[in-house]
Amino acid sequence: MSIPESGISIIVTVKNEEKNIGRLLESLSKQDCLFEIVIVDSESKDRTADVVNSFKDRIQYITYIRKRSTRGEGRNIGVSNAKFDYVAFTDGDTVAGDQWGCRMLESLKKYDIVAGRTVQKGSDHYSRLKRVELLMDGKEITAPSANLGYRKKLFNELGGFDETMITAEDIDLNLRAVMKGATWKNDDSCIIYNYTRDDFAGFMKQAFWNGYGRRQLKKKHGSAMKKLASPSIFTGEYMNFLYVMRFFPAFAGYISCMIFSP
């Protein structure tokens, strides 16, 4: 199906998101600009595909691709199937704010990269945890790919997401983009609502893989990582029980990467 004019391609990677994907698609269906949605499903075992198909009468341009893939690989597949020159990434368990894709599109016409504002929802204990920011030349490269826009030309020049990364593939991409001199905008009008994990085991597992990813980053970008700035983590806004607790699985993940992926 041909698309007549410029718009934005929204890339969504999913796996077993039957309970959540409808909520995201409902929020995206209300946008006023021209857009398409490309969903890459890593072989869900639930009814994710059925929920996506139920929106095809309400969303004019929607593509569903079923292929087993990592998150980075899935996003690369999505971009390779995108019809527009501007792409925005989010996840299947989020909800888009009012005109999120359209606001991304307007900013991407002026900047190479746009990082939106991610609002955490869910259990207060987990949603209040701050992300530990890493800055390169004043740009927060830890801006998550659940709310991130790229010009497709730049994305392709960078080679897309590194599919060998277990986690932190978005940090890696952002770091490479900033080192290349890409222009960047933090746009707080591009809002994504992210629903945090509400179980302790899932929280600790995520911390482990975050630590694993940080080691992969250091291995790949050793000298560049030394140039990164980070706010002090020993302040009241960071220091609480859960923040301290997630240090231990993160450290275990970091060491595991050193041992098993030297």
Phi, psi and omega in degrees: 000127180277148178246128194284336187212176184290143178203208181230140177259123180259118185258125181232123174259138184220157167202117180055053181250030180308321184282345188242328190297327179296322179297318177295311183297325176299316181292325180285333184293345186267007182284149184265341183274174177281128181209160170230157176240127176246114181254125177248114186256119180277062174056057176302147177260355181257204185264028179306313182299320180296319179295316178300314181298331181291346180262359186292339176277344184255335178244117190297316184242102179220128182241132179243122180239126179253112180203128177298127186197156169286170181297316179296316179297319179298319178294321177298319177298318179299314180295322180294340177257003181284140183266342185258167181276352180236135181233145176230139183250141169208178184248162185289347181253021178253175172228133181276139175287176183304122176056034182305307182297321180293321178293322175301314181302313182297320180287325180290343174289343183246337184229155179288323184226141175231125175253120181274185178261123180258121181258122182278133176238162178116206181303131181302324183299322184268324184290338180278349180293130180275146173284137176281110186278144171239129185244136173236117182054038178081002181254132184279097183287349176276007175304122189285150181284002172286350180206069188217136178238143180224145164290132186297327179300313179295315180305315181290324178297327179281348183085012178072197178289143176284111186285353177275349181283129177287313172220181178064019178294333178286320177297317179301314180297313180298320179297315180296323180294315180294320178296334178279348179096020181295145175279148192221139173226132168269115185244103183288351177279347178267091189257132171238134176263120183249129183266113187286160175297138181245019175232143186295320181297316179295322178298315181290323178296317178298320179297321178302311183288332173297318177296320178300316180295323179296324177293320177300320178297315181296321179296321184278323187237045186312304184290322180292325181298332180291340182271355184283142176255150179215140177295159178297129179270357182262051179236167184301325183289341178259319191280108171209178186301312183293324178297316179295318182296323183286347176298321187291310175294328178295318178295320178297320177295319179300313180293321179300319178295322179297322185280312189265348177224062186292000000 
